[in-house]
Amino acid sequence: MSKKEKEKEKDALKVSPAKSLVDELDLLEVLLRQIAETYLARVTEELKQVRSQIYNLALEEEIPTEKIKDIREMLTQLRSLQTRPEKGRRKDLKKMDDTIQDLRHYVESW
């Protein structure tokens, strides 16, 4: 093997792990997007279900007192939710997810 061929082989070895890493990072990005889209779809669907149940309740002529209390508590919880969407933080997603879960528990108990 000539000196030039040995140098090419060394260069190929240097590039190979870096290329592999780039490929893995590309795969990670695809997975991140898939997981984010699936998560968003699930949480959005849960929110739509809660909204639908509350909308149907709003159509009733007379709402029971216990549900009115729940509605007030739900309003308070939603109004006190503090997020900073411009930061894109997981903790804001967690707060929103927890809030939606709490709202689901209210409407499921009706």
C-alpha positions as CSV (number, residue, x, y, z in Angstrom):
1,M,0.0,0.0,0.0
2,S,1.4,3.4,-1.0
3,K,1.8,6.3,1.4
4,K,-1.0,8.2,-0.5
5,E,-3.4,5.3,-0.1
6,K,-2.6,5.0,3.6
7,E,-3.4,8.7,4.1
8,K,-6.7,8.3,2.2
9,E,-7.6,5.4,4.5
10,K,-6.8,7.5,7.6
11,D,-8.9,10.4,6.2
12,A,-11.8,8.0,5.5
13,L,-11.6,6.8,9.1
14,K,-11.7,10.3,10.4
15,V,-14.7,11.2,8.3
16,S,-16.6,7.9,8.9
17,P,-17.5,8.4,12.6
18,A,-18.4,12.0,12.0
19,K,-20.7,11.0,9.0
20,S,-22.2,8.3,11.2
21,L,-22.9,10.8,13.9
22,V,-24.5,13.2,11.4
23,D,-26.7,10.4,10.2
24,E,-27.8,9.6,13.8
25,L,-28.5,13.2,14.4
26,D,-30.7,13.3,11.3
27,L,-32.6,10.3,12.6
28,L,-33.0,11.9,16.0
29,E,-34.5,14.9,14.4
30,V,-37.0,12.8,12.5
31,L,-37.9,10.9,15.7
32,L,-38.3,14.2,17.6
33,R,-40.7,15.5,14.9
34,Q,-42.7,12.3,14.9
35,I,-43.0,12.2,18.7
36,A,-43.9,16.0,18.9
37,E,-46.6,15.5,16.2
38,T,-48.1,12.5,17.9
39,Y,-48.1,14.2,21.3
40,L,-49.7,17.3,19.9
41,A,-52.4,15.3,18.2
42,R,-53.2,13.4,21.4
43,V,-53.4,16.5,23.6
44,T,-55.4,18.4,21.0
45,E,-57.9,15.5,20.8
46,E,-58.3,15.4,24.6
47,L,-58.8,19.2,24.6
48,K,-61.5,18.9,21.9
49,Q,-63.3,16.2,23.9
50,V,-63.4,18.4,27.0
51,R,-64.6,21.3,25.0
52,S,-67.3,19.2,23.4
53,Q,-68.6,18.0,26.7
54,I,-68.6,21.5,28.2
55,Y,-70.3,22.9,25.0
56,N,-73.1,20.3,25.3
57,L,-73.5,21.2,28.9
58,A,-73.8,24.9,27.9
59,L,-76.7,24.0,25.7
60,E,-78.7,22.7,28.6
61,E,-81.4,25.0,29.9
62,E,-80.5,24.4,33.5
63,I,-77.0,23.4,34.7
64,P,-76.8,21.6,38.1
65,T,-75.2,23.5,40.9
66,E,-72.3,21.0,41.3
67,K,-71.4,21.4,37.7
68,I,-71.5,25.2,38.0
69,K,-69.0,24.9,40.8
70,D,-66.8,22.7,38.7
71,I,-67.0,25.1,35.8
72,R,-65.9,28.0,38.1
73,E,-62.9,25.9,39.3
74,M,-62.0,25.0,35.7
75,L,-62.2,28.7,34.7
76,T,-60.0,29.7,37.6
77,Q,-57.5,27.0,36.7
78,L,-57.4,28.0,33.0
79,R,-57.1,31.7,33.8
80,S,-54.2,31.1,36.3
81,L,-52.2,29.0,33.7
82,Q,-49.0,30.9,33.0
83,T,-46.9,30.0,30.1
84,R,-44.3,31.6,27.9
85,P,-44.8,30.1,24.4
86,E,-42.0,32.1,22.9
87,K,-39.5,30.1,25.0
88,G,-40.8,26.7,23.9
89,R,-40.2,25.1,27.2
90,R,-41.2,21.5,28.2
91,K,-42.4,22.8,31.5
92,D,-45.0,24.9,29.8
93,L,-46.2,21.8,27.8
94,K,-46.3,19.9,31.1
95,K,-48.4,22.6,32.7
96,M,-50.8,22.6,29.8
97,D,-51.0,18.8,29.7
98,D,-51.7,18.7,33.4
99,T,-54.4,21.3,33.1
100,I,-56.1,19.4,30.3
101,Q,-55.9,16.2,32.4
102,D,-57.5,18.1,35.3
103,L,-60.3,19.4,33.1
104,R,-60.9,15.8,31.8
105,H,-61.3,14.6,35.4
106,Y,-63.9,17.2,36.0
107,V,-66.0,16.4,33.0
108,E,-65.6,12.6,33.4
109,S,-67.0,12.8,36.9
110,W,-70.2,14.3,35.5
